[in-house]
Every structure is written in structure tokens, then in C-alpha cells.
Amino acid sequence: MKLSKKGIDLIKELEGLKLQSYKCSAGIWTIGLGNTFYEDGRKVQANEKISESRAYDLFSLISPTFENAINKNVKSKITQNQFDALFCFAYNVGVRAFTDSTLLKLVNINPNDGNIAKQFLRWNKIKGVESKGLTNRRIKESSLYFTTYS
């Protein structure tokens, strides 16, 4: 599966489109649609600017990493909405955290298990402190995950 327009729209909503570098709530320099590095692997630094088209190019560059991680590690049949929600989650927490998560384990056992919503919400802390922004993000990801219509 690949990220759909609905998934891209959710990423845009959750990450925002920032054409000047900024420190995210975890203190990491970020630009564009949540990118922390450039095509050459160089990390985003302070006082950097990019165009809107470059922001989308950077996102297109990194998207296959997360699509592949989901396609490789999700063993159960999932819907496009579930895929998109898992993409948004993995994009935020990272591939390794996603692949090691109880959330993924539950998806692989039964992708419609209501306890998956609780697993999304467990990932709402920055350095052990609850973040309202991450809580809201996880609610939106979980909501998309459990949306049965297109």
C-alpha cells in the first residue's frame, strides 16, 4: 500500500508546512512537512529556508521509508485508512519505535481490536512528560484508523 491523499492531508494538518527551520516540541530542528534531514542526509539546522515545492520533494523522498516499514511489518489485512493512520504514527515516532510497538503487535493480531486506540494514546509524551499536542495528534491518528468509510 501507499499513502493516500487523505493520509497526506493528515500529515499536512499534523506537521504543518513550515518553510523555515524550527525546533519541534522534542527540540529537534525540522523543516517542511516534518523533515529533520535533507536528501544528502545532512540534518536540518537553525535559520534554513526552503520552497514549498522542495518541502514536498523532501516528503516524497522520505515517504517510501515509512510505507515500506508498514508494508513489511503489518501482517494482517488493513484498510487504506488504517494504513494512513499507521503511516502518520510511524512518521512521528520513527520506524524502529513503530516496529517495536505493542500497537503493531495488536494490529497484527486483530486490526480491528478496540485496544489499538489505547495504544495510540500511549505515545503522547516528550521525555516522559505528557504533551497536549501529541495527545491531540494520537486522537486524530486513532480516529482515522477506526474510520470505516472513505
C-alpha positions as CSV (number, residue, x, y, z in Angstrom):
1,M,0.0,0.0,0.0
2,K,0.9,3.6,-0.4
3,L,0.0,6.8,1.5
4,S,-3.3,8.2,0.1
5,K,-4.3,11.8,-0.3
6,K,-6.2,11.5,3.0
7,G,-3.0,10.4,4.7
8,I,-1.1,13.3,3.1
9,D,-3.7,15.7,4.2
10,L,-3.5,14.4,7.8
11,I,0.3,14.8,7.7
12,K,-0.1,18.4,6.4
13,E,-2.5,19.1,9.3
14,L,-0.4,17.4,12.0
15,E,3.0,18.5,10.9
16,G,2.2,21.8,9.2
17,L,4.1,23.2,6.3
18,K,7.0,25.2,7.6
19,L,9.3,26.7,5.1
20,Q,11.8,28.0,7.7
21,S,13.5,25.6,10.1
22,Y,12.2,25.4,13.6
23,K,12.7,23.3,16.7
24,C,9.8,20.8,17.2
25,S,8.4,20.1,20.6
26,A,11.1,17.5,21.1
27,G,13.8,20.0,20.4
28,I,14.8,18.7,17.0
29,W,15.4,21.1,14.1
30,T,12.7,20.4,11.5
31,I,11.5,21.9,8.2
32,G,8.9,21.3,5.5
33,L,6.4,18.7,6.5
34,G,8.3,17.4,9.5
35,N,11.6,16.6,7.8
36,T,14.6,16.5,10.1
37,F,17.2,15.9,7.3
38,Y,17.8,16.6,3.6
39,E,18.4,14.5,0.6
40,D,22.1,14.2,1.3
41,G,21.5,13.0,4.9
42,R,22.5,16.4,6.4
43,K,20.4,17.3,9.4
44,V,18.2,20.4,9.4
45,Q,19.9,23.3,11.2
46,A,18.8,26.7,12.5
47,N,17.9,29.6,10.1
48,E,17.4,27.4,7.0
49,K,14.7,28.1,4.4
50,I,13.2,26.0,1.6
51,S,10.5,26.5,-1.0
52,E,7.1,24.8,-0.8
53,S,8.0,22.5,-3.8
54,R,11.2,21.5,-2.0
55,A,9.2,20.7,1.1
56,Y,7.0,18.3,-0.9
57,D,10.1,16.8,-2.6
58,L,11.7,16.1,0.8
59,F,8.5,14.5,2.0
60,S,8.3,12.4,-1.2
61,L,11.9,11.3,-0.6
62,I,11.2,10.0,2.9
63,S,7.7,8.6,2.5
64,P,8.8,5.3,0.9
65,T,10.8,4.5,4.1
66,F,7.6,4.6,6.2
67,E,5.4,2.9,3.5
68,N,7.9,0.1,3.3
69,A,8.1,-0.3,7.0
70,I,4.3,-0.6,7.3
71,N,4.0,-3.0,4.3
72,K,6.8,-5.2,5.6
73,N,5.7,-5.3,9.3
74,V,1.9,-5.3,9.2
75,K,1.0,-8.9,8.6
76,S,-2.8,-8.6,8.8
77,K,-5.1,-7.2,6.1
78,I,-5.7,-3.5,6.8
79,T,-7.8,-0.8,5.2
80,Q,-6.4,2.3,3.5
81,N,-7.4,4.5,6.4
82,Q,-5.6,2.1,8.8
83,F,-2.5,2.3,6.6
84,D,-2.6,6.1,6.5
85,A,-3.0,6.3,10.3
86,L,-0.1,3.9,10.9
87,F,2.0,6.0,8.4
88,C,1.3,9.2,10.3
89,F,2.1,7.4,13.6
90,A,5.3,5.9,12.3
91,Y,6.3,9.2,10.6
92,N,6.2,10.8,14.0
93,V,7.7,8.2,16.3
94,G,10.1,6.6,13.8
95,V,10.3,3.2,12.1
96,R,12.1,1.5,15.0
97,A,9.6,2.6,17.6
98,F,6.8,1.6,15.3
99,T,8.2,-1.9,14.6
100,D,8.8,-2.5,18.3
101,S,5.4,-1.1,19.5
102,T,2.6,-3.0,21.1
103,L,0.3,-1.1,18.7
104,L,1.8,-3.0,15.8
105,K,1.6,-6.3,17.7
106,L,-2.2,-5.7,18.3
107,V,-2.7,-4.7,14.6
108,N,-1.1,-8.0,13.6
109,I,-3.3,-10.0,15.9
110,N,-6.6,-8.2,15.0
111,P,-6.5,-4.9,13.1
112,N,-10.0,-4.1,14.4
113,D,-9.2,-4.5,18.1
114,G,-10.5,-1.5,20.1
115,N,-7.4,-1.6,22.3
116,I,-5.4,-0.2,19.4
117,A,-6.9,3.2,20.2
118,K,-5.3,3.0,23.7
119,Q,-2.0,2.1,22.2
120,F,-2.0,5.2,20.0
121,L,-2.6,7.3,23.1
122,R,0.3,5.8,25.0
123,W,2.6,7.7,22.6
124,N,1.8,11.2,23.9
125,K,4.9,12.0,25.9
126,I,8.1,14.0,25.2
127,K,10.9,13.0,27.6
128,G,8.3,11.4,29.9
129,V,6.0,14.5,30.1
130,E,2.6,14.3,28.6
131,S,2.2,16.6,25.5
132,K,-1.3,18.0,24.7
133,G,-0.1,18.4,21.1
134,L,0.8,14.7,20.9
135,T,-2.4,13.7,22.7
136,N,-4.4,15.5,20.0
137,R,-2.3,14.0,17.3
138,R,-2.8,10.5,18.6
139,I,-6.6,11.1,18.8
140,K,-6.6,12.1,15.2
141,E,-4.5,9.2,14.1
142,S,-6.7,6.8,16.0
143,S,-9.8,8.4,14.7
144,L,-8.6,7.9,11.1
145,Y,-7.5,4.3,11.9
146,F,-11.1,3.4,13.0
147,T,-12.9,5.3,10.2
148,T,-14.5,2.6,8.1
149,Y,-15.7,4.8,5.3
150,S,-13.6,6.6,2.7
